[in-house]
Amino acid sequence: MTKFLLGILTGILLTFFMAVFVVALIASLSPGQPSIQKDSILTMRLRGDIPEHAASEFSIQWLRHGPPPTLLDLRNALKEASGDERISALVLESGGLGTGWAKAQEIRYGIENFKKSGKPVIALLDNAGTIDYFVSSSADEIYMVPEAILDMKGLRAEVSFYADTLEKLGIEAEVERIGKYKSAAEPFSRSSMSDEYREVVNSVLDDLYTRFIAAVAKSREKPDDAFRALLDEGPFLSSDAVEAGLIDGLKYEDQFRDYVKEKLEQEEWREVTFSNYRKPFESATGFGGGDQIAVVYAVGDIMSGNSEVDPFLDARILGDESFAKTLREVREKDDVKAVILRVNSPGGDAFASDRMWREVNLLREKKPLVVSMSNVAASGGYYISMAQAPVVAYPGTFTGSIGVIYGKMNLRGLYDKIGVKKEILTRGRFAAIDSDYRPLSREERAKLRHEIQAVYKTFVQKVADSRERSWDEIDEVAQGRVWLGNQAYEKGLVDELGGFDRAIELAQQAAELQDGEYRLVPYPAPQQLIEALFDLDRFAWKGSLRLPSHLNPKRFAISPSLLEGGVLRLAPYTITVQ
C-alpha cells in the first residue's frame, strides 16, 4: 500500500512539473515581441514590491503577469526610452506600490531623468498610498480614478512587541547586546520601546517626513508649509484631492487615454507595456560578448550555508557559501572590468558576515568595486560593505547599526506547559550555554558578553579601517544605531548619496570604460526553468528548520536569524514606516 501511494504521489509531481514545463515552452515559442511603432506610449504599472534581483527566469506569477521588473530593469528601460525616438511619452499607473523609500527614490530618479528628454510624463492613480504619491508626484500631471481614495496622511512607524505573548507561552528571550541603540531583539525581550529605540525611530520619522514634504511640495509647486498642512487633512477622497491641488483631475481609464492622445495629438493609443519594451531592449544590449560591469546582489538575511532561493516566490536568505561562490566567479572572469555590490540586507549571522566580508575584500583587490546600498544595508549588511571602496546610498537607505547582539530563546516554561521534560548531562563548563531548557547563569552571561564585546571591537575596527578614521570616531556613531542614508553621509559612514546611475558612473570611471563599451550583468544569474524545476535544494534549508509558508518569519517581520539564535549583526529592520 505504501509503494502504491508513493507511486501516485510521484506521478502527481511528475505531471505537475511536466505541465509547467510545457506551458513555459509554449510561451517561449510564441511569436516574438511586437515591434515598437513610432509615437508609442511607454506604460509602467507600479504595484507591489519592486524586486532587486530576479532569482529565476520563471515564476508562477510569470504565467499570469509576465516577469516582474527588477529595479535595475526599470532604471535601464527609463534611460533607454528617454532617447528612443519611437517613445513619445511615459504613462505611470500606480496603486498599492509596496516598495521601500530607497527604491522609491530610485524610481523618482529615473522619472526625473526621463523628463529631461522633454517627453511628457503623466500618471494615473487608483487607490493610492503615500509611496504611490511620492513616486507619481514626479510626473508632469497626476490624474485619479473617480471614487478612488488617496490614502496619504503623513507617516507612522509601527513596531510590534511580543514579550508579553512569549511570557504567556512560557518562553523567555535572553539577550545580550553591545551598543546602546542595538534594539533588534527588543520586540522579543520588552513590551515597549526603550528610550534609545524611540529616539532612533523618531529621528527616522522626522528625516523621512521632512524630505518627503520637500520633494513632493517642489514637484507640485507648493510651499513646504502649505503641503505639510494639507497632509494633516488626509486621507483624501478623490474629489477632495483635486480641490486641494494634489491631483490635476479625475478620469476613468478610457477618459485618461483619450486625454493623453489629445495631448500628444495622436489619433490612436499606441501603447507599449514595460514587458514588451524590456525584451527588445535586453536583446539589443543585455547579451553577447564584450566587457562587463557586474552587478552582484547581496539580498536577504545573512546566514551560514547556501542561499535559500525559492524561484517560484522570492529569494530570502543570503547564504555565505553561495555568496562566496558568486564573488569567486566574478573575480576570475576576465571580461568583468568592474563590480557593483548591490546590498539590500539587514545583516544576520556575525560569522557568516565576516566570511562574506573577506570575499568582498578579495574581490576588491582584483577589480574596481563600488558599493550601492538599497532599502537597507545595516549591521551585517553594512559590515560586508566595508571594503575600502566607494559607498553610495540613497537618502532613505537604512544603514549603520554597527553593533552586536546575542540571543536565544529559553523554552523551559513552554516545555513544562506541554509536558516535555529534558535532562542535561554535560562535560565542560559552558557546554549548556546555548541550551533552550535553562536560563543563562551569571557566569555564562559574563562569558557571552566578553565574546560579543570582542566581535563589536572587530566590527568597529574594520569600519574604521575602511572609512580611514579612528576607532573612537566610529565608536561614537556606532553603538548599534540605525542611520538613514543622508544621516550616514553626514556622519562619514557613506561616501555619496545617489542610486544606480552614480554607482555605475563610479564603476565606469574606475574601469576606464566609455558609454557603449560595456554591459551591466546581474550576478548570480537568474535560474533557468529547468534548474528551477529540478533544484531540490530549495525544498530544504540546510542547517535550520524551514517553516510552513503561513508561519514564515517574514509575515511577522521576524528575522530568521533571530529564530536561529547565536551571535548576530542584525539591524532592527522590523520598523515599518508608512
C-alpha positions, -999 to 999 in steps of 0.1 A, spaced: 0 0 0 29 24 8 45 18 -25 12 23 -43 7 57 -25 43 67 -32 38 59 -69 6 80 -70 24 109 -53 54 106 -77 31 106 -107 13 137 -95 46 156 -90 59 145 -124 26 156 -141 28 189 -124 64 195 -134 57 184 -170 27 207 -172 47 237 -160 75 228 -184 51 225 -214 33 258 -206 67 276 -203 79 260 -235 48 271 -254 53 307 -240 89 307 -251 80 295 -286 52 321 -290 56 348 -316 82 374 -308 75 407 -291 56 432 -312 76 458 -330 75 492 -314 58 518 -336 66 555 -338 48 576 -312 43 548 -288 35 555 -252 55 535 -227 33 524 -198 47 514 -164 23 497 -139 38 502 -104 22 478 -79 35 457 -50 72 454 -44 99 460 -70 124 432 -65 162 439 -65 171 407 -83 153 380 -103 161 347 -86 147 329 -116 137 335 -152 105 317 -144 78 320 -117 42 312 -112 34 349 -114 52 350 -148 24 328 -163 -2 354 -154 15 388 -155 48 384 -172 82 385 -155 82 413 -128 107 440 -135 136 444 -112 147 479 -100 176 479 -124 153 469 -152 132 500 -145 162 522 -145 176 508 -177 142 510 -195 136 546 -185 171 555 -196 167 538 -229 132 552 -235 143 588 -229 165 587 -260 142 563 -280 126 583 -308 98 558 -310 86 566 -274 66 598 -273 55 598 -236 56 579 -203 25 569 -185 26 557 -149 -2 536 -135 2 533 -97 -18 519 -68 -6 497 -40 31 502 -46 48 485 -16 84 492 -21 107 509 4 118 545 5 152 540 -11 137 520 -40 110 547 -44 138 573 -46 155 553 -74 122 552 -94 119 590 -89 155 595 -102 146 575 -133 114 595 -140 132 628 -134 159 618 -158 134 608 -184 117 642 -182 149 658 -193 142 644 -227 113 668 -230 88 640 -233 57 643 -210 51 620 -180 15 616 -170 3 595 -140 -30 578 -133 -36 567 -97 -60 541 -85 -64 537 -47 -30 550 -38 -9 554 -7 20 577 4 47 558 -16 25 558 -47 21 596 -45 58 601 -37 67 584 -69 39 598 -91 44 634 -79 74 635 -101 51 633 -132 41 664 -151 4 657 -144 -14 634 -120 -49 621 -125 -70 598 -104 -98 573 -110 -131 587 -97 -143 573 -63 -107 562 -55 -90 572 -23 -57 589 -18 -46 573 14 -19 599 22 -19 612 58 17 616 69 40 589 81 38 565 110 61 538 124 47 507 139 68 483 159 53 451 173 64 437 207 60 401 216 74 398 251 40 395 269 29 369 243 60 349 248 56 351 286 21 336 283 36 308 263 63 302 288 91 315 265 118 339 276 140 358 252 175 361 266 196 388 250 230 404 254 239 434 233 268 457 226 257 492 216 230 511 235 209 515 203 212 479 193 175 471 195 169 443 171 158 419 199 137 444 219 105 432 203 111 398 220 125 410 253 104 441 260 68 451 258 75 487 247 103 508 232 134 517 251 143 554 252 171 548 227 149 528 203 123 556 205 150 582 198 161 564 166 125 558 153 116 595 159 148 606 141 139 583 111 103 597 110 115 633 112 140 629 84 118 609 61 88 633 67 109 664 60 124 650 28 90 637 16 74 671 21 103 689 4 103 666 -27 66 665 -32 60 701 -25 86 711 -50 71 688 -77 36 702 -70 49 737 -68 36 743 -33 53 758 -3 66 732 22 44 746 50 13 745 28 18 709 18 26 699 54 -8 715 64 -25 695 37 -12 662 50 -29 668 83 -63 667 63 -56 633 48 -66 607 37 -85 623 8 -115 614 -13 -105 618 -50 -127 650 -53 -110 664 -22 -76 656 -36 -84 676 -67 -97 705 -47 -65 705 -26 -44 706 -57 -28 672 -50 -44 658 -82 -50 675 -115 -83 658 -124 -105 627 -122 -106 604 -152 -116 568 -158 -91 548 -178 -108 553 -212 -111 591 -205 -74 592 -194 -63 575 -226 -84 599 -247 -68 628 -229 -33 616 -234 -40 610 -272 -53 646 -274 -24 660 -256 1 641 -278 -20 649 -309 -23 612 -318 -53 596 -333 -48 562 -318 -35 548 -285 -2 531 -293 8 516 -260 40 496 -253 40 479 -220 71 477 -199 73 439 -206 71 444 -243 96 472 -243 121 454 -220 126 423 -241 138 441 -273 159 464 -252 175 435 -234 181 415 -265 199 445 -280 220 454 -250 220 427 -224 236 397 -240 265 387 -261 302 392 -256 322 423 -245 332 439 -213 310 437 -183 302 457 -152 290 430 -129 261 439 -105 264 414 -76 234 412 -54 236 407 -17 199 404 -8 183 389 23 191 379 59 227 367 62 232 331 74 257 303 70 254 279 42 237 282 8 212 309 -1 176 299 2 163 308 -32 127 299 -40 124 306 -77 86 304 -76 84 331 -49 114 351 -39 150 348 -26 150 354 12 182 340 27 217 352 18 240 323 24 277 329 29 287 299 8 266 309 -22 277 345 -20 314 335 -18 309 312 -49 294 341 -68 322 365 -59 349 340 -69 332 335 -102 331 372 -108 367 376 -96 381 351 -121 362 364 -151 384 384 -174 355 402 -191 343 417 -158 361 450 -156 343 464 -125 318 453 -99 289 470 -82 280 453 -50 242 459 -45 233 454 -9 198 450 5 203 432 38 196 439 75 225 415 84 223 383 104 248 358 115 280 375 126 305 349 115 288 344 81 290 382 77 327 381 84 334 353 58 314 374 32 334 405 42 366 386 34 354 376 -1 343 411 -9 378 424 1 395 397 -20 373 408 -50 382 445 -44 419 436 -45 415 423 -80 388 445 -96 374 480 -91 345 478 -67 316 502 -58 290 495 -31 254 505 -39 230 504 -9 193 498 -14 165 499 11 186 485 40 223 479 43 226 477 81 246 458 107 259 427 88 247 443 56 269 474 64 298 451 76 301 434 42 301 468 25 333 479 43 360 471 16 378 504 12 356 510 -18 332 539 -26 299 535 -9 267 551 -24 234 552 -5 200 567 -11 189 594 14 162 569 26 185 539 30 186 523 64 222 517 72 248 517 101 236 496 130 272 489 140 266 467 169 263 430 180 237 410 199 235 375 213 201 359 216 185 326 224 150 315 235 146 298 268 117 274 262 116 258 296 82 273 306 67 262 273 81 227 277 66 225 312 32 235 298 31 208 272 47 181 293 81 179 277 110 170 300 147 172 293 178 160 312 210 178 305 243 159 310 274 180 304 312 177 301 326 212 301 320 244 320 299 261 293 286 231 275 249 240 281 253 277 275 230 276 244 205 251 258 169 261 253 159 243 285 175 266 310 183 303 315 218 318 313 237 319 345 256 350 357 289 333 347 276 324 313 263 359 307 298 373 315 313 348 291 290 358 263 294 395 270 332 391 267 328 374 233 303 398 218 324 427 230 353 413 211 331 409 180 320 445 184 356 458 186 364 439 154 333 454 137 342 489 146 379 484 137 370 471 102 347 501 96 374 525 109 400 509 85 376 511 56 365 546 63 400 558 72 390 570 106 400 562 142 383 535 163 369 561 187 354 582 159 335 552 146 325 540 180 309 574 186 285 569 157 282 532 161 266 518 193 241 498 172 224 530 159 205 529 126 211 559 104 192 570 72 215 574 42 217 612 44 224 610 81 251 584 74 266 607 48 268 635 73 285 611 98 310 599 73 296 563 71 289 565 33 307 585 6 279 597 -16 241 600 -19 226 586 -51 213 555 -69 223 532 -97 233 560 -120 260 573 -96 272 538 -88 275 529 -125 293 561 -132 319 554 -105 324 519 -117 328 530 -153 353 557 -143 373 532 -122 375 507 -151 381 534 -177 351 524 -198 332 546 -222 295 546 -228 286 517 -251 317 497 -242 302 475 -215 271 456 -204 255 456 -170 253 419 -160 235 407 -128 251 380 -106 241 354 -96 224 348 -130 187 341 -128 179 304 -125 168 288 -158 135 270 -160 149 235 -159 171 244 -129 140 258 -111 120 227 -117 147 202 -106 165 222 -79 156 200 -49 178 221 -26 152 248 -25 129 224 -7 153 220 22 170 249 41 202 232 52 210 236 89 177 250 101 140 244 102 121 255 71 88 269 84 55 264 66 46 294 44 18 305 67 44 307 96 71 323 75 90 348 97 87 375 70 50 376 75 56 386 111 86 408 104 108 384 123 143 377 110 151 340 105 185 349 121 167 356 154 149 323 153 183 306 148 199 325 178 236 330 183 259 360 179 243 383 154 250 415 135 214 423 128 195 456 124 162 465 139 147 465 104 112 455 117 104 492 117 77 498 91 73 535 81 42 541 60 
